[in-house]
Amino acid sequence: MKRRKFLGLVAGAAAMTACSGFKENSQVGAHDSPPVSGPLEKVHLAGIPKGAPDRDLVRAVKAAALSATDFSWLSKGDTVFIKPAHNSGLPYPSTTHPLALSAMIELLKEKGAGRVLVGDMAGIQHLKLTREKLKGSTRRLMEKSGVAPAVEKAGGELYFWEEAGWDAFFEERPESGSHWKSSLMMPKILNEVDHIVLMPRCGRHALTGSTLGMKCAVGYWRTDTRLEYHRDASSLQEKTAEANTVPTLINKQRLTVSAADKVLACFGPDKGFVAMPDTGLIMASTSVVAHDMVSLAWQLEMHRMAPEGEKYIFSDPYTSQIVVNLANRWVVGLLDGWGAVLDSEKLVRNDLGSIWDDRVLAHAFKLGGGAPGIQLVQANAAVSEPIIGMLTQNTRLPDNRA
């Protein structure tokens, strides 16, 4: 059953349950203690006017990336891995923008990179890898979305760890004290590259509220790691942040760049209402946490501006605790059969009124010693002062949390 159809059925059941007088427990505190002010981090913004030609988007991606880093970390001939967000075969903004990927490949080549690899592993509703067999293909999904031809035309190489089989992974542990019981099974190809560039999308997510940079880590994992992630759901948000502390990502990830001239403002992660602001954004930062703070502020603004008819339970399932919990159990069933559903923990949602409500970010702040101060840098002239002002206001640490 397709995810959207399933969630629609669950939403209907949830609505009937709510009408019967059952009160949903839909709140959870994002913080055990208020975040303190951490180090200053820069997020570089390039603007894209609505309807601008493709060449302008390519220029904006390069402008944001060049503003964020001087590429001194890249030596001639180095191998770079670009990690997009490619959960399904649907086009941008459900997946990473093909032109943005092309632009980054071209820029890396201009700066001296040798091989530039691009890869991901799709979601469980589209692909399942077990020790015995593989069902589905991220390669075919990337061809369908337009990402694969864009990558190859720009001189990049496609790589899919599922095609190498169950043993194409190695074990890594997040930093000590994490909520993970087992090691994370990461693709061995990451041991063969010199650098990683993360290229997520900016969107809503029916289970977690948003899907940004840190959640892209899921695409690396083997099926058994994904099972623990969804089955032990009470700490899913915290495990998302912790997954970004494995040594490979800490040591090799240099830059996070996302295109957000189109934003999946409701539903997600595959389908939903697409917001197209008059001026879209390219966001780039050497800090994935800082990137996600600004990206979430942008996503929440697009959600606020979405038509009210797109914000009720059938169009935005994250609004319902019942839907979130049942849908996560459905994912567990896909990963390991319906018997595993009985062992699943409850996935508790929290309202996202601001970025400070997000449990993924809240835990990342703890891991990093505090919420970073955000300095927004204009990478081109198309970013308006109202946009800068809105994002500055919405990423500034509230006075009562300083």
Secondary structure, 3 states (H helix, E strand, C coil): CCHHHHHHHHHHHHHHHHHCCCCCCCCCCCCCCCCCEEEEEEEEEEEEECCCCHHHHHHHHHHHHHHHCCCCCCCCCCCEEEEECCCCCCCCCCCCCHHHHHHHHHHHHHCCCCCEEECCCCCCCCCEECCCCEECCHHHHHHHHCHHHHHHHCCCEECCHHHHCCCCEEEECCCCCCCCCCCEEEEHHHHHCCEEEEECCCECCCCCCCECCHHHHHHHCCHHHHHHHHHCHHHHHHHHHHHCCCHHHHHHEEEEEEEECCEECCCCCCCCCEECCCEEEEEEECCHHHHHHHHHHHHHHHHHHCCHHHCCCCCCHHHCHHHHHHHHHHHHHHHHCHHHHHHCCCCCCCCCCCHHHCHHHHHHHHHHCCEEEEEEEECCCCCCHHHHHHHHHHHCCCHHHC
